[in-house]
Amino acid sequence: MGENLPQKQQTSELAVDTATFSGYLQKFGLPTDNIIASTRERAIVAANLAHFLEGLPPEERRDARYLSKFVGATAIGLFDAALNFIWNEVVLNLRKKTVIYGVDLFFDAAVGGNNRASFKDEEDLAGLKDSVLLNSCLKLELISDVVYRKLDHILTMRNEVAASHPNVESIGGYELLGWLQTCVKDVLQERPSESAIKIKSLVENIKTRTDIIDAQTAQRFRDELKNLSLPHVCNLLIRLFGIFIDPVSSQILRANIATIVPAVWQYAPEDVKFKIGATIDGYRTNLRQDKLNKGSEFLTIVNGRMYETIPTKTIALEILAERLDDAHDGYNNFYTEPPIMREILQFCQRSNDIPQDVLYKLVKVVLRCRLGRGLSYQGGVSPAGLPLYDQFLGILDDNGIIHVVISLFAPEINSKLDEPICQRHLQSILAILRTIAVSERLKQVLDFLIADIPNAHKAKHRREFRDLSAPLIKWN
């Protein structure tokens, strides 16, 4: 195996002297700084790449054009291009996994609010930003928490070193090889989980049935439901709700959903139930009488009418939080975030203006925007949005501050705290909270984090921090 591949000792084949390329660029007056990796860095890749390639099964190498492009780019010394080739293959692979899971289910989790209607089939996956794709794959357990953290870091670096970025950074040979191994071993060679495939099968089976589900089939469904993880249960409930209120759904389809959905509702957490209640109240606000009637019928079936009467402020903030989250992941987020944040502050001028049902979600999305993306340009935070986020954080009471501390360890936030730029933002955030905290124990918790900012994102795993925060926070 590997007789047709470069041998380890033949490093010169992939590490031609950098001066050859630099001289050619200089001849035409083109820039040479930070364009081509040094001969030493290319030699590192050349010396180790053959072993990696030989370790891949022949059937995986046969059609791996991205690897051929990766090898070509590293040979020339364009490490940023090599990273792009492997990252593009990761994105394509994750999209394939969402198709296996079910694009309708995936879009229900990935796209919120009014934007959902614009995403219908596999082709629309290209309309999602890579960060949204990653976050949604994590939410649906198509990738693990550890893999998400690795890929999120690679995505950040890929964006930071892209040729179009104003502050191009260099990539080391060992770094590039490590990222290649992560992408291939943790993503491209991984298959969708049995649970993810099972979800798609459940939804497809109920949609294609032309008869009423019998008691035995319904019981089998309930038995299968017990084996699903919580994120899958949440997404299944939202999907069944969406099908039930869809005007094109047949009466048999709704009857079958009515048979099985009470069991799904039973296993679902409170936040997804409140989300469905807020959605139904939104139909009332928007005078969508058809969907309002079906939504109320749905809540009656699952014995959940108590979730329908959510205060108007809670509904408005729920929607605004989703819009702000979408804006942060979208294009031109520096300009689209501030108007939404101003609307939020119209509802939240004091701590007791924030309804408890939406407090955690609102705190988490504001914290995410305030910490930024970890990029060097403007520190990764909207200049116009930054004082608005600080204004919101400054009105929080002790309960709100506790929610900030908890949010620091949410995967989509915690992974960013590896970045030095985000760590500096965290220090500013904690300084604001320290000045307004009342509880002495809460002040000690904040002081603990402030004392070691570079490792604050790991504090949850330290016994000293867990004991210190135990009276305030119940850690899992």
C-alpha positions in Angstrom: 0.0 0.0 0.0 1.2 3.5 -0.8 3.8 2.5 -3.5 2.5 5.3 -5.7 2.7 7.9 -3.0 5.6 10.2 -2.1 7.9 8.5 0.4 8.6 10.2 3.7 12.3 10.7 3.0 11.6 12.5 -0.3 10.6 15.8 1.3 12.1 17.8 -1.5 9.2 16.7 -3.8 6.8 18.9 -1.8 9.2 21.5 -0.4 10.8 23.3 -3.3 13.0 26.2 -2.1 10.8 29.2 -1.2 13.2 31.5 -3.0 12.2 30.1 -6.3 8.6 31.3 -5.9 9.5 34.5 -4.1 12.0 35.4 -6.8 9.3 35.0 -9.5 6.9 37.2 -7.6 9.5 39.9 -7.0 10.3 39.9 -10.7 6.9 41.3 -11.4 6.8 43.6 -8.3 4.2 41.4 -6.5 4.1 41.1 -2.7 6.0 38.2 -1.2 5.5 38.7 2.5 3.2 36.1 4.2 2.1 34.7 0.8 4.1 31.4 0.6 5.0 29.2 3.5 8.6 28.9 4.3 10.7 26.0 3.0 11.0 24.7 6.6 7.2 24.7 7.1 6.6 23.0 3.8 9.3 20.4 4.7 7.4 19.6 7.9 4.2 18.9 5.9 6.1 16.9 3.3 7.8 14.8 5.9 4.6 13.8 7.6 1.9 13.9 4.9 2.8 10.6 3.3 2.2 8.7 6.5 -1.2 10.3 6.9 -2.2 9.5 3.3 -1.0 5.9 3.5 -3.2 5.5 6.6 -6.4 6.2 4.6 -8.3 3.3 3.0 -7.7 3.1 -0.8 -11.4 3.6 -1.5 -11.4 6.9 0.4 -8.3 8.1 -1.5 -9.7 7.2 -4.9 -12.1 10.0 -5.3 -10.6 12.5 -2.7 -10.0 15.3 -5.1 -9.8 17.7 -2.2 -6.8 15.8 -0.9 -5.1 16.2 -4.3 -5.8 19.9 -4.2 -4.5 20.0 -0.6 -1.2 18.4 -1.6 -0.9 20.7 -4.5 -1.5 23.8 -2.4 1.0 22.7 0.3 3.6 21.9 -2.3 3.4 25.5 -3.6 3.3 26.9 -0.1 -0.2 28.2 -0.1 -1.3 26.9 3.2 -4.3 29.1 3.4 -5.6 27.7 0.1 -4.9 24.1 1.4 -7.0 24.9 4.5 -9.8 26.2 2.3 -9.8 23.0 0.2 -10.2 20.8 3.3 -12.7 23.1 5.0 -14.9 23.2 1.9 -15.0 19.4 1.9 -16.0 19.4 5.6 -18.9 21.8 4.7 -20.1 19.5 1.9 -19.9 16.5 4.2 -21.9 18.2 6.9 -24.5 19.1 4.4 -24.8 15.5 3.3 -25.3 14.5 6.9 -28.2 17.0 7.2 -29.8 15.4 4.2 -29.6 12.0 5.8 -31.1 13.5 9.0 -33.7 15.3 7.0 -33.5 18.9 5.6 -36.9 19.9 7.0 -35.9 18.8 10.5 -32.5 20.5 10.1 -34.0 23.8 8.9 -36.5 23.8 11.8 -33.5 23.9 14.1 -31.1 26.0 12.1 -33.4 28.8 10.9 -35.7 30.8 13.1 -38.5 33.3 12.7 -39.7 34.5 9.3 -36.6 33.3 7.5 -37.7 29.6 7.8 -40.0 29.8 4.8 -37.1 30.6 2.5 -35.3 27.3 3.3 -37.0 24.3 1.7 -34.7 21.8 0.1 -31.1 20.6 -0.1 -30.1 23.4 -2.4 -31.0 25.9 0.3 -28.3 24.5 2.6 -25.8 26.7 0.7 -27.6 29.7 2.0 -26.5 29.0 5.6 -23.3 30.4 6.9 -20.7 27.9 8.0 -21.1 29.0 11.7 -24.8 28.3 11.5 -24.2 25.0 10.0 -21.8 24.0 12.7 -24.1 25.3 15.6 -27.1 23.4 14.2 -25.1 20.2 13.7 -24.0 20.4 17.3 -27.6 21.1 18.4 -28.9 18.1 16.6 -25.9 15.9 17.7 -24.7 15.3 14.1 -21.3 16.2 15.6 -20.1 15.9 19.2 -19.3 18.8 21.5 -15.6 18.1 21.2 -15.6 17.9 17.4 -17.7 21.2 17.4 -15.0 22.9 19.4 -12.3 21.7 17.1 -14.2 22.7 13.9 -15.2 26.1 15.4 -11.5 26.9 16.0 -10.6 25.8 12.5 -13.3 27.9 11.0 -12.1 30.9 13.0 -8.5 30.4 11.8 -9.7 29.8 8.2 -11.5 33.1 8.3 -8.6 34.9 10.0 -6.0 33.7 7.5 -8.2 34.0 4.3 -6.6 35.8 1.5 -9.2 38.5 1.6 -8.6 39.3 5.3 -6.8 42.6 6.0 -4.5 41.0 8.6 -3.2 37.8 7.0 -1.6 35.4 9.6 0.7 32.5 8.7 -0.1 28.9 9.3 2.5 26.5 10.6 3.1 23.1 9.1 2.2 21.1 12.2 -1.0 23.2 12.6 -2.1 22.5 9.1 -1.5 18.8 9.5 -3.4 18.8 12.8 -6.4 20.5 11.1 -6.3 18.0 8.2 -6.4 15.1 10.7 -9.3 16.6 12.6 -11.3 17.2 9.4 -10.7 13.8 7.9 -10.9 11.6 11.0 -13.6 13.4 13.0 -15.9 14.5 10.1 -15.2 13.0 6.7 -14.8 9.4 8.0 -17.7 9.7 10.5 -21.1 8.4 9.7 -24.4 9.9 11.0 -25.6 8.5 14.3 -28.2 5.9 14.5 -30.4 8.3 16.4 -30.2 10.9 13.7 -31.2 8.4 11.0 -34.0 7.2 13.2 -35.5 10.7 13.5 -35.8 11.0 9.7 -37.3 7.6 9.4 -40.0 8.4 12.1 -41.0 11.7 10.3 -41.0 10.2 6.8 -43.0 7.2 7.9 -45.8 9.3 9.5 -45.9 11.7 6.5 -46.3 8.9 3.9 -48.9 6.8 5.7 -52.3 6.8 4.1 -54.1 5.0 7.0 -54.6 5.6 10.7 -51.8 4.3 13.0 -52.9 1.3 15.0 -52.3 0.9 18.7 -49.3 -1.5 18.2 -47.5 0.9 15.8 -48.2 3.8 18.2 -46.7 1.8 21.1 -43.6 0.9 19.0 -43.1 4.6 18.3 -43.3 5.4 22.0 -40.7 2.7 22.7 -38.4 4.2 20.1 -38.9 7.6 21.6 -37.3 6.6 24.9 -34.0 6.0 23.1 -33.8 9.5 21.5 -31.5 12.2 23.0 -33.1 15.4 24.3 -32.1 17.6 21.2 -33.7 15.0 18.9 -36.9 15.0 21.0 -37.0 18.8 20.9 -36.6 18.9 17.1 -39.1 16.1 16.5 -41.7 18.0 18.6 -41.1 21.2 16.7 -41.3 19.3 13.3 -44.5 17.5 14.2 -46.0 20.8 15.3 -45.1 22.4 12.0 -46.6 19.6 10.0 -49.8 19.6 12.1 -50.5 23.3 11.6 -49.5 23.2 7.9 -52.7 23.9 5.8 -51.7 21.3 3.2 -51.5 18.5 5.8 -54.3 15.9 5.4 -56.7 15.0 8.1 -55.2 11.5 8.4 -51.8 13.0 8.9 -53.0 15.2 11.6 -54.9 12.3 13.3 -51.7 10.2 13.3 -49.7 13.1 14.8 -52.4 13.4 17.4 -51.9 9.8 18.3 -48.1 10.0 18.9 -47.3 13.6 19.8 -48.5 13.5 23.5 -45.6 11.1 24.2 -43.1 13.4 22.4 -44.5 16.4 24.5 -44.0 14.4 27.7 -40.3 13.9 27.0 -39.7 17.5 25.8 -38.2 20.2 28.1 -40.0 23.3 29.2 -38.2 25.7 26.9 -39.3 24.0 23.7 -42.9 24.0 25.0 -42.7 27.7 25.7 -41.3 28.2 22.2 -44.3 26.5 20.7 -46.6 28.6 22.9 -44.9 31.8 21.8 -45.2 30.8 18.2 -49.0 30.3 18.6 -49.4 33.6 20.3 -47.5 35.1 17.4 -50.2 33.8 15.1 -52.7 35.7 17.2 -50.7 38.9 17.0 -50.3 38.5 13.2 -54.0 37.6 12.7 -53.1 34.1 11.2 -56.4 32.6 12.3 -55.9 29.3 10.4 -52.6 28.6 12.1 -53.9 29.9 15.4 -56.8 27.5 15.4 -54.6 24.5 14.5 -52.0 25.6 17.1 -54.6 25.8 19.8 -55.9 22.4 18.8 -52.3 21.0 19.0 -51.9 22.3 22.5 -55.3 20.8 23.5 -54.1 17.4 22.2 -50.9 17.5 24.3 -52.6 19.1 27.3 -50.5 22.1 27.0 -52.8 25.1 26.8 -51.1 26.7 29.8 -48.1 27.4 27.5 -50.3 29.5 25.2 -50.9 32.5 27.5 -47.4 34.0 27.4 -47.2 37.8 28.1 -46.7 39.9 25.0 -43.3 41.1 26.2 -42.0 37.5 26.5 -43.2 36.8 22.9 -41.6 40.0 21.6 -38.3 39.3 23.3 -38.3 35.7 22.2 -38.6 36.8 18.6 -36.0 39.6 19.0 -33.5 37.2 20.6 -33.8 34.9 17.6 -33.5 37.8 15.2 -30.3 39.0 17.0 -28.9 35.5 17.0 -29.6 35.2 13.2 -28.1 38.7 12.6 -24.9 37.8 14.5 -24.4 34.8 12.2 -25.4 36.7 9.0 -23.6 39.0 6.7 -23.0 42.6 7.7 -23.7 41.7 11.3 -21.9 44.9 12.5 -24.8 46.9 11.0 -27.7 44.5 11.4 -27.2 43.8 15.2 -27.5 47.3 16.7 -31.1 48.1 15.5 -32.4 44.8 17.0 -30.5 45.5 20.2 -32.1 48.9 20.5 -35.5 47.3 20.2 -34.6 44.9 23.0 -33.6 47.8 25.2 -36.9 49.4 24.7 -38.4 46.5 26.6 -35.6 46.1 29.1 -34.7 49.3 31.0 -34.5 47.6 34.4 -33.7 44.1 35.5 -37.3 43.2 36.4 -38.4 44.2 32.9 -36.9 41.0 31.6 -39.3 38.0 31.8 -37.8 35.0 33.5 -39.0 32.7 30.6 -36.7 34.4 28.1 -33.9 35.6 30.5 -31.4 32.9 29.8 -31.9 33.0 26.0 -31.6 36.7 25.9 -28.6 36.8 28.2 -26.8 34.1 26.1 -27.4 35.8 22.7 -26.3 39.3 24.0 -23.2 37.7 25.6 -22.4 35.9 22.3 -22.6 39.2 20.4 -20.6 41.1 23.0 -17.8 38.5 23.0 -17.7 38.7 19.2 -16.2 36.2 16.7 -12.6 36.3 17.9 -11.4 38.2 14.7 -8.9 41.0 14.8 -11.1 43.5 12.8 -12.8 45.8 15.4 -12.2 43.0 17.9 -14.9 41.0 16.2 -17.7 43.1 17.8 -20.0 45.6 16.2 -18.7 49.1 17.2 -22.3 50.5 17.3 -23.6 47.4 19.2 -20.9 47.2 21.9 -22.2 50.1 24.1 -25.8 48.7 23.7 -24.6 45.2 24.9 -22.8 46.8 27.9 -26.0 48.8 28.7 -28.0 45.6 28.8 -25.4 43.8 30.9 -25.4 46.8 33.3 -29.1 46.4 34.2 -28.9 42.8 35.2 -29.6 41.8 38.8 -27.8 39.0 40.6 -30.1 36.4 39.0 -29.2 37.8 35.5 -25.5 37.8 36.4 -25.8 34.1 37.4 -27.3 33.4 33.9 -24.3 35.1 32.4 -21.9 32.8 34.3 -23.9 29.8 33.2 -23.9 31.0 29.6 -20.1 31.2 29.6 -20.1 27.4 29.5 -22.6 26.9 26.7 -20.6 25.3 23.8 -21.2 28.0 21.2 -19.8 30.6 23.7 -17.3 28.6 25.6 -15.4 27.6 22.4 -14.8 31.2 21.6 -13.1 31.9 24.9 -10.0 30.1 23.7 -9.4 33.1 21.5 -7.3 35.9 23.2 -9.5 38.7 21.6 -12.6 37.1 23.2 -10.8 36.8 26.5 -10.2 40.5 26.5 -13.9 41.1 25.9 -14.7 38.7 28.7 -12.6 40.7 31.1 -14.5 43.9 30.3 -17.9 42.0 30.7 -16.9 40.6 34.1 -15.7 44.0 35.3 -19.2 45.5 34.5 -20.9 42.7 36.3 -18.6 42.9 39.3 -19.5 46.5 40.0 -23.3 45.7 40.1 -23.3 42.3 41.9 -24.9 42.4 45.4 -24.3 38.9 46.8 -20.9 38.5 48.4 -20.7 34.9 47.2 -21.5 36.0 43.6 -18.7 38.6 43.8 -16.3 35.9 44.8 -17.4 33.8 41.8 -16.7 36.7 39.5 -13.4 37.4 41.2 -12.4 33.8 40.6 -13.0 34.2 36.9 -11.4 37.6 36.7 -8.2 36.4 38.4 -7.5 33.9 35.6 -9.1 35.1 32.4 -7.2 32.8 30.0 -8.6 29.8 31.9 -12.0 31.2 32.9 -13.7 29.0 30.2 -12.3 25.9 32.0 -13.4 27.0 35.5 -16.5 24.8 35.5 -14.2 21.7 35.6 -12.3 23.0 38.7 -13.5 21.7 42.0 -12.7 25.0 43.8 -15.0 26.9 41.4 -17.8 24.4 41.6 -17.8 24.5 45.4 -17.6 28.3 45.4 -20.6 28.6 43.0 -22.6 25.7 44.4 -25.0 27.9 46.5 -25.9 29.8 43.3 -25.6 27.4 40.4 -26.6 23.7 40.2 -24.0 22.3 37.7 -24.8 19.2 35.8 
